[in-house]
Amino acid sequence: MNSSPITSWEGATAYFTFADSPMMLGLILTLSVLVTVGVVGAMIKHEKQSFEKLKP
């Protein structure tokens, strides 16, 4: 069951949008780290509030 339209890999090329731009790569990395830290921070805050509500 070969449904791929690709019949040969000869002459195949790849385009890496920001591979030659260290500044853009750094920006994307920084944004990724900030989003991750924000999600973890929000999770910690929510968990603390939830456990405070459970205390007698």
N, C-alpha and C positions, 0 to 999 in steps of 0.2 A: 504494500500500500504506500507507494511513493507519490505523494501529492505536491511535492516541492517544485516550484517553477524553475529552480536553479538546476542547470544540467552540467555546469562546469565552473570551477573556481579560478580558472585562468583569467588573469587581468583584473581580478577582484581588488578593490581598493577600500580603504576605510577612512572615514573623516572623523577626527577627534576635535570637537568644536573648540575646547579651551586648552588643548594640550600644550600649545605654545605660549600661553599667557599665565605666568606664575601669579600675577596679581589676581586674576579671576579665579584661579584655583584656590588661592588663599582666602578670597572672599567667600567662595562656596564652602570651604572647610570651616571658616569662622561661623557662617550662618548655620551650618549643620550642628556645630558644637553648641551654639547658643540655643537652638531649638531643643536639642537633647537635654541640656541643663535645665531649660525652662520646663520641659515635660516632667523631668525627675523632681524638680522643685515643687511643681504643682501637685504631683502625686504625694510627696512627703507631707505637704500642707493638708491635703485632703485626708490622708490617713490619720494624721494627728487629731484633726477635728472629729473624725469618725470615732476614734478610740476615746476621746474626751466625753463624747455623748454616751458611751457605754459604761463609764465609771458610775458607781452608785452614789 
